[in-house]
């Protein structure tokens, strides 16, 4: 009995080490390559915001004379500050200042697009610097809403918990890295794990254990701290409008339902656009997309 227990224990340690590294290596080695697009031209005055390390954060600012409200836009992976025109084109006409922040220009050439699909603590800090700059440039009593797309939604949501000036968040494509880990584990465990004790149905406790270990090891290996949306959703947060495409392959319905269970239902409103994929809600549901955001911002 003792020998059997030792064998099982040794296998457990070996499996934890091997498959944690395997899971993390898959994620750390992913490189996001956005589709080639023509250079973007967008409205707004170019501004440069210095962070605490004297690095410049590039932005575009559209001022609205006499406005007491502002929207700060956070673009998706592979996007840029000019991306606001695609998603928030209608916001300036509502009587808001609009500031669009560029996150890609802080990564450097060596890291360009490397891990850019995953939101980091560094991104959150850059956004908080932009929030403080907006309060100084537009007035200390300015009311701010954050509007983010995909990983920009994660960055915006994380920052909203740390500055009381942020009154609301529009999150188009908010996702949990840990739930993406779990999806990968459920998909590939029956193929990669040997011996396969569980067949096609890996128990949830095993999936959650290795997703947590993979998340931790990915941070350790990459030297970055990633945003843990699940943990943040359980905390008090500003009113949040969560927008998804019904046929999103990256954030499927099971993922959305998981976030719904993790979140605080009293602070969350939903919009699911029929037939839309990832980052397509504004294209295929333009009228409802615009109306829901306008109504949401007007209420909060």
Secondary structure, 3 states (H helix, E strand, C coil): CHHHHHHHHHHHHHHHHHHHHHHHHHHHCCECCCCCCCCCCCCCEEEEEECCCCCEEEEEEECCCCCCEEEEEECCCCCCHHHHHHHCCCCHHHCCEEEEECCHHHCCCCCCCECCCCCEHHHHHHHHHHHHHHHHHHCCCCEEEEEEECHHHHHHHHHHCCCCCEEEEEEECCCCHHHHHHHHHHHHHHHHCCCCCCCCCCCHHHHHHHHHHHHHHHHHHHCCCECCHHHHHCCCCCEEEEEEECCCCCCCHHHHHHHHHHCCHHHEEEEEECCCCCCCHHHHCHHHHHHHHHHHHHHC
